[in-house]
Amino acid sequence: MDCFAMKDGKCNVLRCGKCGGGTCHFHKTREEQAQSLEKVSERLRSLPEYQQEAIADKYYGGVKKW
């Protein structure tokens, strides 16, 4: 499997540890995952500063990681 979440033969996204392969709703290649994360970062950067600060405070310990 070429899924971004596979490590040592186990799925790091699902707690069951089993890989569902192509039927898994979380299955993405590493490239697809990188593109997805970049899209999220772009969206966060597009928000007004006060919203970015609120998100950073709530989820990232006050640090904007985007």
C-alpha positions as CSV (number, residue, x, y, z in Angstrom):
1,M,0.0,0.0,0.0
2,D,1.2,3.5,-0.8
3,C,-1.0,5.2,1.8
4,F,0.5,8.1,3.8
5,A,-0.9,6.6,7.0
6,M,0.8,3.2,6.8
7,K,3.7,2.7,9.2
8,D,5.3,-0.6,10.0
9,G,2.4,-2.3,8.2
10,K,-0.2,-0.7,10.4
11,C,-2.6,2.2,9.8
12,N,-1.9,5.3,11.9
13,V,-5.2,6.9,11.2
14,L,-7.6,4.2,12.3
15,R,-7.3,2.6,15.7
16,C,-8.1,-0.8,14.4
17,G,-4.6,-1.0,12.8
18,K,-5.9,-2.8,9.7
19,C,-5.6,-1.3,6.3
20,G,-8.7,-1.3,4.2
21,G,-6.8,-0.6,1.0
22,G,-8.7,1.1,-1.7
23,T,-12.0,0.9,0.2
24,C,-10.7,2.9,3.1
25,H,-12.1,6.4,3.2
26,F,-8.8,7.8,4.6
27,H,-6.6,6.2,1.9
28,K,-4.4,8.9,0.3
29,T,-0.9,8.7,-1.3
30,R,1.8,10.8,0.4
31,E,1.5,13.3,-2.5
32,E,-2.3,13.6,-2.1
33,Q,-1.8,14.1,1.6
34,A,0.8,16.8,1.0
35,Q,-1.5,18.6,-1.4
36,S,-4.4,18.3,1.1
37,L,-2.3,19.9,3.8
38,E,-1.1,22.7,1.5
39,K,-4.8,23.4,0.7
40,V,-5.6,23.7,4.4
41,S,-2.6,26.0,5.0
42,E,-3.8,28.2,2.1
43,R,-7.2,28.4,3.5
44,L,-6.0,29.3,7.0
45,R,-3.7,32.0,5.5
46,S,-6.7,33.5,3.7
47,L,-8.6,34.1,6.9
48,P,-8.6,37.4,8.7
49,E,-5.8,37.8,11.3
50,Y,-8.1,37.7,14.3
51,Q,-9.5,34.3,13.1
52,Q,-6.0,32.9,12.5
53,E,-5.0,33.9,16.0
54,A,-8.1,32.3,17.5
55,I,-7.4,29.0,15.7
56,A,-3.7,29.1,16.6
57,D,-4.6,29.7,20.3
58,K,-7.2,27.0,20.4
59,Y,-5.4,24.2,18.4
60,Y,-1.7,25.0,18.1
61,G,-0.7,26.6,21.4
62,G,-0.8,30.1,20.0
63,V,1.6,29.3,17.1
64,K,0.5,29.7,13.5
65,K,2.0,26.7,11.8
66,W,0.8,27.8,8.4
